[in-house]
Amino acid sequence: MKDFQPIEVGNKLTNMGKRLRRLNRYQTLTLNEYLQDEDLQSIIERLLEQVIQSALDINRAFLKRVAGISLESEKVPTNAETFTLVAQYGLISLELGQQMKKSGGFRNVLAHLYDEIIPEKVYEALQNALTDYPEYLAEVENYLNLLEQADAEENSES
C-alpha cells in the first residue's frame, strides 16, 4: 500500500475479518488437540501470518501518511514498533498497541523461522489474536469512519 487510502485499508480489513472468522472456528480447540494435528497447525500458522501481515501493512501505510515514516526511512520501525507507533498517533488505543507488539515480532517467526516454530507459542498467539485482532479491526474501522465524517463535513462547508 503506497499510502493510507481508506478503500485499500478497507479491503485489508475485510480480508482480515474473513481470516479472523476462520481462526475463530478454533477458539475452543484445546492445546492437546492442537498439538496432535500438524495439518491444523499449518492452517492456523498461515492464517495468523496473514492476519498479522494485514495489520502490519495497515500500520506502515498509516505511519507513512501521518508520520512520514516509510520503508525508505533511515530508521525503519520493526514490526513490533509499528503497533506502538500507530497507537501513539491515534489509530488504535495505547493499551491495544502494547498488547499487539508481540504479534508483530511473531509474524517473522511464522514467515521466516518456520522450521523453529514452537507449537505451544503458536497456540498462545492464536488465543491472543482472537481477542486482540477483532479489537484492532474495530478501532481501525472507527478511525476510518471518523476520517470519512471529517471529509464529509469539510466538503459540505466548501
SULMO-V805983 format. One record per residue. N is the residue number from 1. PHI is phi in degrees with one decimal (999 if undefined). BURIAL is + if it has 16 or more other ideal C-beta (glycine too) atoms within 10 Angstrom, else -. Layout:
# SULMO-V805983
n:N phi:PHI burial:BURIAL
n:N phi:PHI burial:BURIAL
This chain:
# SULMO-V805983
n:1 phi:999 burial:-
n:2 phi:-75.6 burial:-
n:3 phi:-151.2 burial:-
n:4 phi:-86.2 burial:+
n:5 phi:-95.7 burial:-
n:6 phi:-53.5 burial:-
n:7 phi:-67.5 burial:-
n:8 phi:-64.5 burial:-
n:9 phi:-64.4 burial:+
n:10 phi:-58.4 burial:-
n:11 phi:-63.9 burial:-
n:12 phi:-61.5 burial:+
n:13 phi:-65.3 burial:+
n:14 phi:-60.5 burial:-
n:15 phi:-66.0 burial:-
n:16 phi:-62.3 burial:+
n:17 phi:-60.2 burial:+
n:18 phi:-61.6 burial:-
n:19 phi:-68.0 burial:+
n:20 phi:-64.5 burial:+
n:21 phi:-62.8 burial:-
n:22 phi:-65.5 burial:-
n:23 phi:-64.6 burial:+
n:24 phi:-61.3 burial:-
n:25 phi:-60.2 burial:-
n:26 phi:-100.8 burial:+
n:27 phi:-60.4 burial:-
n:28 phi:-91.7 burial:-
n:29 phi:-62.1 burial:-
n:30 phi:-81.9 burial:-
n:31 phi:-59.1 burial:-
n:32 phi:-61.6 burial:-
n:33 phi:-61.5 burial:-
n:34 phi:-62.3 burial:+
n:35 phi:-65.6 burial:-
n:36 phi:-85.4 burial:-
n:37 phi:-126.2 burial:-
n:38 phi:-67.9 burial:-
n:39 phi:-64.9 burial:-
n:40 phi:-63.5 burial:-
n:41 phi:-58.3 burial:+
n:42 phi:-64.1 burial:-
n:43 phi:-61.3 burial:-
n:44 phi:-65.1 burial:+
n:45 phi:-58.5 burial:+
n:46 phi:-66.3 burial:-
n:47 phi:-63.2 burial:+
n:48 phi:-61.1 burial:+
n:49 phi:-58.6 burial:+
n:50 phi:-67.6 burial:+
n:51 phi:-62.7 burial:+
n:52 phi:-63.6 burial:+
n:53 phi:-63.2 burial:+
n:54 phi:-59.1 burial:+
n:55 phi:-63.8 burial:+
n:56 phi:-64.1 burial:+
n:57 phi:-61.7 burial:+
n:58 phi:-63.7 burial:+
n:59 phi:-57.2 burial:+
n:60 phi:-66.3 burial:+
n:61 phi:-63.6 burial:+
n:62 phi:-63.3 burial:+
n:63 phi:-63.9 burial:+
n:64 phi:-65.2 burial:+
n:65 phi:-73.0 burial:+
n:66 phi:-87.8 burial:-
n:67 phi:-112.4 burial:-
n:68 phi:69.9 burial:-
n:69 phi:-96.1 burial:+
n:70 phi:-130.1 burial:-
n:71 phi:-66.8 burial:-
n:72 phi:-90.5 burial:-
n:73 phi:-62.1 burial:-
n:74 phi:-60.9 burial:-
n:75 phi:-113.4 burial:-
n:76 phi:-78.7 burial:-
n:77 phi:-67.5 burial:+
n:78 phi:-68.9 burial:-
n:79 phi:-54.9 burial:+
n:80 phi:-62.1 burial:+
n:81 phi:-64.8 burial:+
n:82 phi:-62.1 burial:+
n:83 phi:-67.8 burial:+
n:84 phi:-72.4 burial:+
n:85 phi:-66.9 burial:+
n:86 phi:-65.1 burial:+
n:87 phi:-68.1 burial:+
n:88 phi:-63.2 burial:-
n:89 phi:-91.1 burial:+
n:90 phi:92.7 burial:-
n:91 phi:-68.7 burial:+
n:92 phi:-132.9 burial:+
n:93 phi:-69.9 burial:-
n:94 phi:-60.4 burial:-
n:95 phi:-61.7 burial:-
n:96 phi:-65.9 burial:+
n:97 phi:-57.4 burial:+
n:98 phi:-66.3 burial:-
n:99 phi:-62.1 burial:+
n:100 phi:-89.3 burial:+
n:101 phi:-49.7 burial:+
n:102 phi:-60.0 burial:-
n:103 phi:-68.1 burial:+
n:104 phi:-59.7 burial:+
n:105 phi:-71.8 burial:-
n:106 phi:-68.5 burial:+
n:107 phi:-58.3 burial:+
n:108 phi:-64.5 burial:-
n:109 phi:-62.0 burial:+
n:110 phi:-63.2 burial:+
n:111 phi:-83.9 burial:-
n:112 phi:-118.6 burial:-
n:113 phi:-113.0 burial:-
n:114 phi:-59.5 burial:-
n:115 phi:-77.2 burial:-
n:116 phi:-110.1 burial:-
n:117 phi:-65.3 burial:-
n:118 phi:-100.3 burial:-
n:119 phi:-53.6 burial:-
n:120 phi:-62.5 burial:-
n:121 phi:-69.8 burial:-
n:122 phi:-66.2 burial:+
n:123 phi:-59.5 burial:+
n:124 phi:-63.3 burial:-
n:125 phi:-63.3 burial:+
n:126 phi:-60.9 burial:+
n:127 phi:-60.4 burial:-
n:128 phi:-66.6 burial:+
n:129 phi:-62.2 burial:+
n:130 phi:-69.7 burial:-
n:131 phi:-103.7 burial:-
n:132 phi:-73.5 burial:+
n:133 phi:-71.7 burial:+
n:134 phi:-61.6 burial:-
n:135 phi:-67.2 burial:-
n:136 phi:-58.0 burial:+
n:137 phi:-55.4 burial:+
n:138 phi:-64.2 burial:-
n:139 phi:-69.4 burial:+
n:140 phi:-68.8 burial:+
n:141 phi:-60.2 burial:-
n:142 phi:-61.8 burial:-
n:143 phi:-60.3 burial:+
n:144 phi:-63.5 burial:+
n:145 phi:-63.1 burial:-
n:146 phi:-64.4 burial:-
n:147 phi:-61.5 burial:-
n:148 phi:-62.9 burial:-
n:149 phi:-63.2 burial:-
n:150 phi:-63.3 burial:-
n:151 phi:-63.9 burial:-
n:152 phi:-63.4 burial:-
n:153 phi:-64.8 burial:-
n:154 phi:-64.8 burial:-
n:155 phi:-70.1 burial:-
n:156 phi:-73.4 burial:-
n:157 phi:-80.7 burial:-
n:158 phi:-75.5 burial:-
